[in-house]
Amino acid sequence: MYGNINATCIGPYEKPRVRLTGSGGANDIATLCDRVIFMGLHLPERFPEKCDYITTPGFLGGPGEREKAGLPGRGPWHVISHLGVMGFDEETCRMKLISCHPNVTPEIIQQFTGFEMIIPDDVGVTPEPTEEEL
């Protein structure tokens, strides 16, 4: 919910249930870049309330945590999934819904999220690409 990414292991680090591929440089990018956009499938297990292990830091545990850890970048900016576009609340650093892709509702996105996402009343529909963009 704070934009952290786990690409290392599922379960305890010392004896994980699953060992993943690792950061591949994503930690450096997310730590040092000014704005970072993540993309991926929107599934509850990929959007958990808390990561078992933080390979790539987002806002860690919430407001002020990046600064306390000495991370220079501003943290994640957007997350784009096959269901919609999310951003992060400036005060709480929690993920919030910006727009739903066509034919997707905020309720569907919440159903596929493993934590209570911030869903504003004015959530729009993601614009479809223009002919020129296609």
N, C-alpha and C positions, 0 to 999 in steps of 0.2 A: 504493500500500500504506500510505501515511501520511495518506490522506484529503484530498490536494490535488486541486483540480479545474482542468481546462483548458477554458475556453470561448473561447479567443482564436485559437489556430492549431495546426495539425498540421505539424510540421517546424520548421525554424529560423525564428525570429521575423522576421528580415530578408527571408527569401524562403520563406514557408511553402508547403507543398503544398496546404493548405486553410486559408482564413481563416474563423473561426467568428464567432458573434454578439457575443461579449464578455461581460463580467461582469454587466451590467445591475443592479448593486448587490449582487450576491452576495458580492463581496469585503468590502464593509462589514459585511454581516450576519455572515459567517463569522469575520471578524476581531474584531468587537466583542461578539457575543452569547456568553452563558455556555454554552449547549448548542445544537448545531446537528444537525439530522437531514437527511440527503440521501436522495433517492429517485430511482430510475432503473432501466432495464433492465440486467440482469446479463449482460454480454458481455465477452469477453477484451479487445477494443479499448476498452471503457469502463472496464475495471479493469486498466490497465497497471501494470507495475512502477514506472515513472517517467513523469511528465507531461513532454511536450515544452516546455510553458510553464505556469507556475502562475498562473492567473487568480485563484483563490480558495484561500487557504492553509488546509491542514489542519495537520499536524504537521511540514510542510516536509520536512526530511531525517531526522527522528527526535527522540529525547528531548532536551529543552532548546532546540530550535531556535525554537519560537514565542517563548519568553522572550528569547532572544538577539536576535530580530528586533523585540522590543518590542511584540508582539501581546498585547492585554489579555485576550481571551476564552480559554476553556479548550480550544478546538478542537472538532473534530467529535465527536459523541457516538454516533450510530448511522447506519448506512446500511441502507435498506430497498430490496430489489430484488424482482423477481418470483420469485426463488428462495429468499430467506431474509432474515434480519436479522443484521447484523454490527455489532460494536462495535470498540473499540481497546484493545489491551493496555496496562495502566498503566505498565509498565516500558519496553517497547520502542516504544510508540506505533504498532505495526503493527496492521493490520486483523485481527480475529479473528471467527470464526463464533460467533454466539449461538444461532440456531435456523434450522432448515430449514422451509420451508413444507411443508404436507402433500404427500406423494408425491415429495418431493425429498430426495436424500441429500447428505451432505457431499462425496462423490466427484463428484457432478454439479456442485455449486457450485465445487469446485476446478477442474474441467474448464473452467468458464466464467469463470475468473479468470486474469489474465495474470501473476500472481506467486504465490509460495507463501504461502497464507493460513494463519494460525494456526488450527488446528482442534482444540479441546479434546476429550477423551474423552467429556465429558458434554453434548454438543450435543443440545438438545431439539427438539421440533416446535413451530413457531409455532402458538399457539392460534387456532382458527377463530373468527370473530366470532359473538357471541351473536345471538339473534333481536332483542333490544332494540337492539343496536348496528347491525344491518342496517336 
